[in-house]
Amino acid sequence: MFALITLSSLPNAAQAGAWTAQEDTFYNKLSFNYFSSDKSFGGNVPGQARFTDANITYYLEYGITDSLTFFGSVPYKGLTVKYPTGKVENGGIGDVDLGLRYQLLKQGSFVVSTSLLFKAPYLYSRNEKIPFGNRQEDVEGRLLLGYGLGRYGYLGAEAGYRYRAEAPADEFRYLLEYGFNATNELYLRAKFDGNVSQGNSKAPRGNIANPNLNLAFDLTKLELTTGWKIDKSNAIEFSATPNTSGRNTLKGTNYSVAWVFSN
């Protein structure tokens, strides 16, 4: 969304995609997310447990230089699995993402960047009653393209490869994005996001206690976001992100409300 700031004179309310943050500027997003499902792609299991993930996630970007941006996110998760005979609950910090994005080229309205992300799984135990993650490291490299359309907003495209240590299969990841200003205060954004398993999992299945942790799965999602700019530094966003197709993963929709604030 940094494209919306630079191309449409928006307040510094969102940054993402191929654009990097200006030196010594911060972008922050504090979101509450809710996902619940008892259905799977590829055939439902009779009596399948209902899985719920209600989490608060903090996302940060900081401009080290105009061309180099640090980014990271930390989720605090509340997980619940309801069985016919009862339920199990667990709460705590999940996987932490840390990364750098570097702008390779800026030619007029066209931007090309690359990013490197590391997933740190060190703040929870492998033996949680409902695990927050697979407790293994991920490293992802990505190529990001952005193009400004002036008053018509911006376009973004991304492609990357995620190496997953230990048992989980590696993944090819991709994203298409479009955003624009509907009014001076209202902006809209759509993202089509997907990952394709590379089929090199070292085990046949994931963690039984958390049905959202399969070791090899395909998934596409469509995120639809409405944002309202409060002032030059603050905005509120509402998002709905349905899982549109998949294999070996849960069906469902993630709902999110977020406070975006920056300097």
N, C-alpha and C positions, 0 to 999 in steps of 0.2 A: 504493500500500500504506500510505500515511499514515493511511488510514481504519482499518486494522487496529490501528494504534498507538493512536489516539484512542478508538476504539469498543470495543476488546477488551483494553486494558491491555497491549498488546504492548510489548517493548523497541523502541527507536528503530531498527528494522532495515530499514525500507523506506518510501519515499515516492514517490507517483506520482499520476496522474490529476488530478482537479480540486482536491485538497487542496494547500495551500501549507505550506511548512516554517515552524516557529516562528522568530522573529527570532534571528539569530546561532547557528543550528544547522546542522550539516553532515550530509549523507547521501552516502555513497560506495559505488560498486559497481564492482568489478574483475572482469571476466568473460573467460573463454576460450571462444571460439566456433569451431565447425567446420561447414562446409557443403561438400558435394561432389556433383556432378551431371554426367551426360552425357546427360540427357533434357530435352526442352522440351515445354511445352504447345502444342497445335496441330499436332502431327506432328513426329516426330524426324527429324533429318537423318542419313542413313547415314554412319557413320564420324565422327560428331560428337565433338569433343574433350571430354575430362573436365576440368571446371573445379573447382578447390578453393580455398576461402577459409578459412584458419585465422588468426584474429585475436585479439588481446588488446585489450579496450576498457575505458577508464576513464570512468565516468559520475559526475557531481557535481551535487548540489543544495545551495544555500546560502540561508537565510532572511535576506533584506535587511531586511524587516519581517515581521510576522505575515501580511500580505496579499500580499507581493511576494517571489517566489522566483526566483533565478538558477539556470539549469541549463545543463549542457554535457557534451559527450562527445568523446573523442579515441580513434580506433582505430589500432593498429599491425597492419598486415596482412601476411600471407604468402600470396601468390597463386601458383598453379601451373596451367598448362594443358598437358595431356598429349595429344600427337598420335600417330598411328600411327608416325611417324618419330622421335619424341623428345619432349622437354618443354621448356617455358620457365618460369622462376621469377622472382619479384620480391618484394621486401619493403620496407616503409616506412610512413609515416604517411598515412592517407587523409583523407577529408573530416571537418572539425571542425564540430560543431554547437554553437551558442551561442544561448541563449534566455532569455526572462522569462515567468513565469506570474503572473497577477494575479487575486486572488479578488474577484469582483464582488459575490457574495451568499453569506451563510451564514445559513440559517434552520433551526434545529434540526439535523436530520441531513442536510439538503439543502444542497449547495454548488454554486455556479456560478462558473466561472473562465474566463479567456481567456489565450491564450499567443501569443507571437510568437517564431519561430525563424529564425535565419540560418545557412545552411550555408556555411562558409568553405573553399574548395578550394585554398588557397594553399601547402600544404606538400608538394606533389608536382608533377612536371612533366607537361605534356600529352603529352610524348614518351616516357613510360615504356614499356618493352617489354611489360608488362601494366599498363595504367593502373589506378589505384586508384579513379578516378571520372571523370566527364565534364569536370572542370576548369572548371565554371561555377557561378555562385551560385544558391542557392535561398532564397526567403523564404516562410515559411508562417505563416498565422494560423489559430487553432483556438479553438473553443468547447468547454468541458469541463463535464460534469455529473457529480456524485457523490451517492450516497445511502447512508447508513449503515443497516444492518439489525440493529444490536445484536449479539447472540450469533450471528446468522446471517451476519455478515460485511458486505459492501458491494457496491454496483453502480456501474459507471461507464460513461459514453458520451461519445464525442468525435466532432467533425466539423470538417474544415478544408479549406482550399484552399492548394495549394503552387504559387507562381509560380516557374518555372524559366527562367533566362536563357538566351540563345543558342538552340541547336538543340532541346534536349529539350522534350517536351510538358508543359504544366501538368498538375496532378493534383488530383482530389478525394480526400480521405483520411477514413477513418472507423475507429472502434474501439469495441468493446463489451467490458466487463471484469467479472469476478466473482471475489471472493476471500473466504476465510473461514479461521478457525482450526479445524483438526481436533482438536488437543490444545493443551496449554499451550506446547509446543515446536514443533509441526508446523503449518505453514500451507500452503494450496493456492490456486492462482490460475489462471484461464483467461482468455485474451484472443483475440478474433476481430478481426483487423486487416486492412484492405484499402485499396487505392488504385485509382482508375479514371482512366485517361488521358483528357485532354480533347481529344485529336486535333489539336492545333495544332503538332505537331513540324515543324521547318523542314528536316528531312532524312529520307530513307526508312529509315535504319537506324543502329545505334549503332557502337561500336568493335568491329572484328572480333577483335582480340586478347583482349578480355574479353567473353565472351558474356553476362555478367550486366549489361551496360551498354547495353541497348537504349534508344533515345530515346523510345519510346512503348510502354507495356505496362500491362496490368491484372494485379493479383495479390491474392489473399486468403491469409492465413496464420492458423493456429490455434496459439497458444502455450500450453503446459501446463507449469506450474511447481510444484515442491515445494520448500518452504523449511524449514530446521531452525534454530531459534534456539539459539545457543550460550550467550549471556548477554544482558544488557540492551543491549549495543552491537554484537553480532556475530551474523551468520547466514550459512549456506551455502545456495545455491539451485542446483537442477538443473532444466534446461528442455529441452524438445523442441518445435521449431516447424516443422511441415511446411507447405510451400506446398500449399494445398488446391485451388486453381484458378488459372488465369491465361491470359494471351494474350501471346505474343511474349516469353516469359521462361522461365527454367529451372524444372524440377521438382526437388524435393529436400527435405531436412529439415536444419534447423540445430540442432545440439546445443550446449548451453552449461552450464558450471559457473561459479559466481560466488561471490565473497566480498563480503558486504554489511557495512559498518561505519559507525557514526555516533556523534555525541556527544549 
